[in-house]
Amino acid sequence: MMPIKFLGSFDTVESLPRTRVTEYAFVGRSNVGKSSLLNALVGHKIARTSNTPGRTQTINLFEWTEEECPITLADLPGYGYAKASKTEVIKWTARTEKYLLTRSQLKRLFILVDSRHGLKESDLEMINFCDANAIQYQVILTKTDKIKKSEGEKLRVEIDQEIKNHGASCGAVIATSAEKKAGIEELKSAIAKG
């Protein structure tokens, strides 16, 4: 049996399945690599990837059974620039915020940051939103294979220092590369520890 199952794409928070299964959500700027990271994490191509910013427009849920304990992974719409109308982007943002504020089984939000660009204003807005609403999060650097190792380490340390000033941060920055599978075991471990 495959340990991962697609549960569906949901246009509204109200349409999400009502379960008590622990949930981990992934969010970040459009085209940060959320879907690629999810695919690398579970070892299967479950999430659709695209070079077009704003491809993920709904809340996509996956049930992942690792070591006999099922959890739910949520792929959330990206924030920031997207190839979509302003009205659509506002709708996605409102949906994401409602999800974060009302999903009681959400254990941790992983905020993905593109290592080529570092923390952007929209990332800091998401971090501040989480702090203000006591939503536990952890920052994940993506696409670290696209920059020099020394640059990636410097950026990781800088972001670690920045988030120490934020109350809802619940773990050190994890540097990943979906392509090279770097940091995937560390991410699995963060999920396993809850």
C-alpha positions in Angstrom: 0.0 0.0 0.0 1.3 3.5 -0.9 1.8 5.6 2.2 0.4 8.7 0.6 -3.2 9.5 -0.6 -4.6 12.6 -2.2 -7.6 13.7 -0.2 -8.7 16.5 -2.6 -8.5 20.2 -3.6 -10.7 22.5 -1.5 -12.0 25.9 -2.6 -13.2 26.8 0.9 -12.2 26.1 4.5 -15.7 25.0 5.2 -15.4 22.2 2.6 -12.3 20.7 4.2 -12.8 17.2 5.7 -13.5 17.3 9.5 -11.0 15.0 11.1 -8.8 14.9 14.2 -5.8 13.8 12.2 -2.7 16.0 12.9 -2.0 18.4 10.1 1.2 20.1 8.8 0.8 22.8 6.2 3.2 24.3 3.7 3.0 27.9 2.6 5.3 30.4 0.8 5.7 32.9 -2.0 4.3 31.8 -5.3 6.9 29.5 -7.1 8.9 28.9 -3.9 8.8 25.2 -4.5 6.1 23.9 -2.2 4.9 21.2 -4.4 8.4 20.0 -5.3 9.3 19.9 -1.6 6.2 17.9 -0.8 7.0 15.4 -3.6 10.6 15.0 -2.3 9.3 14.6 1.3 6.9 11.7 0.6 9.0 10.2 -2.2 6.2 10.3 -4.8 5.0 12.8 -7.3 1.8 13.8 -5.6 1.7 17.5 -6.0 1.6 19.1 -9.4 4.6 21.4 -10.0 4.7 24.3 -12.4 7.0 27.2 -13.3 3.9 29.5 -13.4 3.6 31.5 -10.2 0.2 30.9 -8.6 -0.5 27.5 -9.9 -1.7 26.2 -6.5 -5.0 28.0 -6.0 -6.8 25.7 -3.6 -6.0 23.9 -0.4 -4.7 20.5 -1.4 -4.7 17.8 1.3 -2.7 14.6 1.3 -2.9 11.8 3.9 0.6 10.4 4.6 1.1 7.3 6.7 4.6 7.1 7.9 5.4 4.5 10.6 1.7 3.5 10.9 0.5 7.0 12.1 -1.4 8.9 9.5 -1.0 12.7 9.3 -2.3 15.2 6.8 -0.1 17.4 4.7 -1.7 20.7 3.3 -0.3 22.4 0.3 -1.6 26.0 0.6 -1.8 28.7 -2.2 1.3 30.9 -2.5 1.4 34.5 -1.5 3.1 37.4 -3.2 3.4 37.6 -7.0 1.2 35.3 -9.0 -0.1 35.1 -12.6 -3.7 35.7 -11.6 -6.1 38.6 -11.1 -5.8 40.7 -7.9 -9.3 39.6 -6.9 -8.2 35.9 -7.1 -5.1 36.6 -5.1 -7.1 38.4 -2.4 -9.5 35.4 -2.3 -6.6 32.9 -1.9 -5.0 35.0 0.9 -8.3 35.2 2.8 -8.8 31.4 2.4 -5.2 30.8 3.7 -5.7 33.1 6.7 -9.0 31.5 7.6 -7.5 28.0 7.3 -4.6 29.0 9.6 -7.0 30.7 12.2 -9.6 27.9 12.3 -7.9 24.6 11.6 -7.5 23.2 15.1 -5.6 20.1 14.1 -2.8 22.2 12.5 0.3 21.2 14.4 2.9 23.3 12.5 3.1 25.6 9.5 6.2 25.4 7.4 7.0 28.8 5.8 9.1 28.2 2.7 11.6 30.8 1.7 13.5 30.7 -1.7 17.2 30.7 -0.8 18.0 32.7 -3.9 15.9 35.6 -2.6 16.0 35.4 1.2 13.2 36.7 3.4 10.9 39.1 1.5 8.3 41.5 2.9 5.5 39.0 2.2 7.4 36.3 4.2 7.8 38.6 7.1 4.1 39.5 6.9 3.3 35.7 7.2 5.7 35.4 10.1 4.1 38.4 11.9 0.6 37.0 11.2 1.6 33.7 12.8 3.2 35.5 15.8 0.1 37.6 16.3 -2.2 34.6 16.2 0.0 32.0 18.0 0.4 29.8 15.0 3.5 27.6 15.4 5.8 27.8 12.3 9.2 26.8 11.1 11.1 28.3 8.2 12.3 26.1 5.4 14.8 27.3 2.9 14.2 25.9 -0.6 16.3 25.5 -3.7 19.6 25.6 -1.8 21.3 23.7 -4.7 20.9 26.9 -6.8 23.3 29.0 -4.6 26.8 28.5 -3.2 26.9 26.4 0.0 28.5 29.3 1.9 25.7 31.7 0.9 23.1 29.2 2.0 24.7 28.7 5.4 25.0 32.5 5.9 21.4 33.0 4.9 20.3 30.2 7.3 22.1 31.8 10.2 20.7 35.2 9.4 17.1 33.9 9.3 17.6 31.9 12.5 18.8 35.1 14.2 15.7 37.0 12.8 13.1 34.5 13.9 14.6 34.3 17.4 12.7 37.7 17.9 9.4 36.0 16.9 7.3 34.2 19.5 5.6 31.5 17.4 8.8 30.1 15.7 9.2 26.5 16.9 12.4 25.3 15.3 15.6 26.1 13.6 15.6 26.9 9.9 15.9 23.8 7.7 17.9 24.2 4.4 16.5 22.0 1.6 16.8 21.1 -2.0 14.0 19.0 -3.5 16.1 18.3 -6.5 19.1 17.0 -4.5 17.0 15.6 -1.6 19.0 17.8 0.8 17.4 18.5 4.2 14.5 16.0 3.6 15.5 13.7 6.5 15.7 16.8 8.8 12.2 17.9 7.7 10.9 14.3 8.2 12.4 14.4 11.7 10.8 17.8 12.5 7.4 16.3 11.5 8.0 13.1 13.4 8.9 15.0 16.6 5.8 17.2 16.1 
